[in-house]
Amino acid sequence: MSARVLHVLTTTAGGLGQVVYAILDGLDRREFKVAAAFGPGYPMDQQFRARGIEVFPVRMRRGMNPMNLLGFLDLVRLLRRERFDIVHAHSSIAGVLARVAARLAGVPMVVFTLHGYATLDFDRSPLRPLFWTIEKLMDRCTDGYVAICQYVKDTWSGRKLVDPDRVAVIYNGVDPERLSQAVDTVRMRRELGVPETAPVIGTVGLHEVQKGTRFLVEAMPAVLREFPTCRLVLVGDGPLRAELEALVGRLGLGESVIFAGWRNDAATLLRLFDLFCLPSLQEGFSVALLEAMAQARPIVATAVAGNPEAVVNRETGWLVPPGDVEALAEGLLTLLRRPEWAAELGQRGRQRLLDLFTLRTMQDQYAALYHRMLMEKRGGHAL
């Protein structure tokens, strides 16, 4: 008999939506009936339905939104009606709401993925004790945890939020074969207005504070002094877009910075980039970073959270301190000045991904986790 698995996330925005989609799409449909519940409104939503993943829209929004109380009621009704064997929750808002709703509905197995949000530095926030207290209480509603990298596991357990023995580390993964297919970079350049011979630095992600995009924009004047035709392509959107556009104007960067917005081809658009940059102030284990590695892109990234587990400094990429504009500019310039060495870093990065961070590896590890937890719950009997 197959087990019903529901993943709950606040929305499908960013890399999280891609990861959840990949997990569900990779589970054997003979063994698992898969579904997802999330707040609608992002381009990734339709991909779930297109692959036959049952979708339950719920009234959830990113951030502290009163609408999430209605989303909680939606989840309770859904879980009481549908009777899932496993509820797997993600992200701060959905992580709390789904676990409580699952317990109220009597769901047999509740799993929570530790992404990056509890690793954020709340030292300057008066809400820090509240956040941590809530997480400690949520442990009573959780049968097992997944950490997306070792750093996240160590941080959560170091703050006494979880028992490390109950946390499995499963790295995010991507499909290198899909990302190795030929793409028309000439068309991409023409579409984005990038001159044929201009070097391109690019990044992919939400325009939010923790992504650190402001520091990448502020590094561009130094880059342009040496490489005046260089273009910076920002793929994604978010609440800080207007602020970033204003910053581009104040710095006089003009046509040197291109806001590409949301794109369905964001992953393959990476092939256009001579350098991929991830300037995050905080991170979990970046899917965009893995996609760049899969395509052998030379990488400059900040040494935060899981980034050093993906990128080996000066061997498969260049790591810099977060929020350091000068160091970020120097990293970009170093790789632009030494394109052959940069290409070597990119190839080594791709090999590291093939060894450790493929989509198939991630999917197999999630399936094995579910099998193990269900067998333990059922007293050792397989599905």
C-alpha positions, 0 to 999 in steps of 0.5 A: 500500500502506497503512503500519502506524502504532503509537503507544505511550504509558504510559497514556491518562491526561490530555491525552496520551491524547486527543491520541494518540486524535485523531491516530490517528482523523484519519489516512486509513485508506486510507493508514494502518493505525492501532494503539496500545499502552499500559498499560490502566486508564483511561476513555479506553481504550475510545474507541480501540477504539470508533473501530476503532483496534487496541489492544495492552495492554502492562504499563506503569505511570506512574512508575518501576515495576518492571512497566515491564520486563515492558512492555518485553518485551511491546513487543519481542514485539509489534513483532517479531510485527506488523511496523509501518512507523512506531512513534511513542512518547510520554512518558518511560517509553514514550518510552524503552522503545518506541524501544529495542524498535523498534530491536531489532525492526527497525522502519523509522521511529521517531518521538518526541514531545517533550512536557513532561517533559524541560523539567522543572527537574531542577536540584535533582535528583541524577538530572538527569545520568542523565535527560539522558544517557538522552535523548542515547543515545535520539537514536540510536534516533530518526528524527524528533521532534515538539515540541508547542510551540516552547518544548519544542523550544527547551528540548530543543535548548537542552540539546543533547538533540536537533538542532533541524533534526530537530524539527517543531513540531506544536501539539495541537489540538481540534475546535471544532465538537464543543465548540460543541454545546449542553449542559445547564448547568442539569443540570450544576449540579444534578448537581454541587450548584452553586447556580444563580447561583453563579459557577464556577471550574474546572480539569481535570487529573490531581491531581499536583504539576506541575499546581499544583492546591494553589495554586488551592485556596489562592487560594480564600479570597481569592476567597470573601471577595469572592464568597462563593457561588463554587464551585471545580470540580476535574475529574480524579483522581490521587495527590494527591486525598486531600492536596487534600481535606485542604487544603480541610478545613484552609482551611475551604472545605467545600462551596465546592470540588467534587471531580468526579473522572474524567468522560467529559464533562469537555470539555463540562463546561467550559461550566459554568465562568465562569472556567477556571484552569490553575495548572500549575507545569509543562506541555507544551501543554495540551489542557484549555486548548485546550478552554476556548479553543474554548468561549470560556471566560475563562482564568487560567493560569500563564505556563509552557512552552507556555501563553503560546503559546496564551494572549496575556496580557491579550488572550485571557486572564490569565497569572500566575507559577507557584506565586504564590497571591496573583497567581493570586487577583488574576487570578481576582478581576479577571475575576470583577469584570469579566465583560464584559471576561472574555467578550471575552477568551474570544471572542478566545481562541476566535478564536485557537484557530480560527486556530491550534489546530484538530484538523484542522490537527494531524491534517493536519500529522501525516499530512504528517510521516509521508508525508514521512518514509516517502518519504525512507526509501523513496527518494522513492517515495510510499505 
